[in-house]
Amino acid sequence: MASVARRVCKLNAPAVAGLVFLDQMNHNDYGYNRFQNMTPQAALDEQIERYRRMTGEQRLAIALALHQMSCDIAREGIRRQHPDADESQVERFLRERLELARGA
């Protein structure tokens, strides 16, 4: 899991949905204190409002980054389940998982 954490940390903050909100908390006029005591519902409302202000391209970039991150996490799980699998086998297992999730 540590390797996944390292990869996630390398992503641009705007590339991952949850990090967009956290990143902007530190760079806006409100300051961090505005968000310290925020309820989960208020945080969700704030995040939705930020998504609405984004361009379609920005939202798509977030979706693609989240997909890539979930695939990376799934690959790590596959490697733990099949420690002797080479990269092509890991990718085959990943495709099988994605097809199962899709209901194909």
C-alpha positions as CSV (number, residue, x, y, z in Angstrom):
1,M,0.0,0.0,0.0
2,A,2.9,2.3,0.6
3,S,3.7,2.3,-3.1
4,V,0.1,3.4,-3.9
5,A,0.4,6.2,-1.3
6,R,3.6,7.4,-3.0
7,R,1.9,7.4,-6.4
8,V,-1.1,9.3,-5.0
9,C,1.1,11.9,-3.4
10,K,2.8,12.5,-6.8
11,L,-0.6,13.5,-8.4
12,N,-1.4,17.2,-8.8
13,A,-3.8,18.3,-6.1
14,P,-6.4,19.5,-8.7
15,A,-6.2,16.1,-10.4
16,V,-7.9,14.3,-7.5
17,A,-11.4,15.4,-6.4
18,G,-11.0,15.3,-2.7
19,L,-7.7,17.1,-2.9
20,V,-9.1,20.0,-4.9
21,F,-11.1,21.1,-1.9
22,L,-8.2,20.6,0.5
23,D,-5.8,22.4,-1.8
24,Q,-8.0,25.4,-2.3
25,M,-8.7,25.6,1.5
26,N,-5.1,26.8,1.9
27,H,-5.1,29.1,-1.1
28,N,-8.3,31.1,-0.9
29,D,-9.3,34.3,0.9
30,Y,-11.3,32.4,3.6
31,G,-8.4,30.7,5.3
32,Y,-8.2,27.4,7.0
33,N,-10.3,28.4,10.0
34,R,-13.5,28.6,7.9
35,F,-13.3,24.9,7.2
36,Q,-12.2,23.6,10.6
37,N,-15.7,23.1,12.1
38,M,-17.5,22.4,8.8
39,T,-20.1,19.7,8.9
40,P,-20.0,16.8,6.4
41,Q,-23.0,18.2,4.6
42,A,-21.5,21.7,4.4
43,A,-18.3,20.2,3.0
44,L,-20.2,18.3,0.4
45,D,-22.2,21.4,-0.6
46,E,-18.9,23.4,-0.9
47,Q,-17.3,20.7,-3.0
48,I,-20.3,20.5,-5.3
49,E,-20.2,24.3,-5.7
50,R,-16.5,24.1,-6.6
51,Y,-17.3,21.4,-9.2
52,R,-19.9,23.7,-10.7
53,R,-17.4,26.5,-11.1
54,M,-14.9,24.1,-12.9
55,T,-14.8,23.7,-16.6
56,G,-15.9,20.4,-18.2
57,E,-12.2,19.7,-18.9
58,Q,-11.2,20.2,-15.3
59,R,-14.0,17.8,-14.1
60,L,-13.0,15.2,-16.8
61,A,-9.3,15.5,-15.6
62,I,-10.5,14.7,-12.1
63,A,-12.5,11.7,-13.2
64,L,-9.7,10.3,-15.2
65,A,-7.2,10.8,-12.4
66,L,-9.6,9.0,-10.0
67,H,-10.0,6.1,-12.5
68,Q,-6.2,5.9,-12.8
69,M,-5.8,5.9,-9.0
70,S,-8.4,3.2,-8.5
71,C,-6.7,1.1,-11.2
72,D,-3.4,1.5,-9.4
73,I,-4.9,0.4,-6.1
74,A,-6.5,-2.6,-7.8
75,R,-3.1,-3.5,-9.4
76,E,-1.5,-3.4,-5.9
77,G,-4.2,-5.8,-4.6
78,I,-3.7,-8.1,-7.6
79,R,0.1,-8.1,-6.9
80,R,-0.6,-9.1,-3.3
81,Q,-2.9,-11.9,-4.4
82,H,-0.6,-13.0,-7.1
83,P,3.0,-12.2,-6.1
84,D,4.5,-14.2,-9.0
85,A,2.4,-12.5,-11.7
86,D,4.3,-10.5,-14.3
87,E,3.0,-7.1,-15.5
88,S,1.0,-8.6,-18.4
89,Q,-0.7,-11.0,-16.0
90,V,-1.5,-8.1,-13.6
91,E,-3.0,-6.1,-16.5
92,R,-5.1,-9.2,-17.6
93,F,-6.4,-9.6,-14.0
94,L,-7.2,-5.9,-13.9
95,R,-9.2,-6.1,-17.2
96,E,-11.1,-9.1,-15.9
97,R,-12.0,-7.2,-12.7
98,L,-13.1,-4.1,-14.7
99,E,-15.3,-6.3,-16.9
100,L,-16.8,-8.0,-13.9
101,A,-17.5,-4.6,-12.3
102,R,-19.1,-3.4,-15.6
103,G,-21.3,-6.4,-15.7
104,A,-20.0,-7.6,-19.0
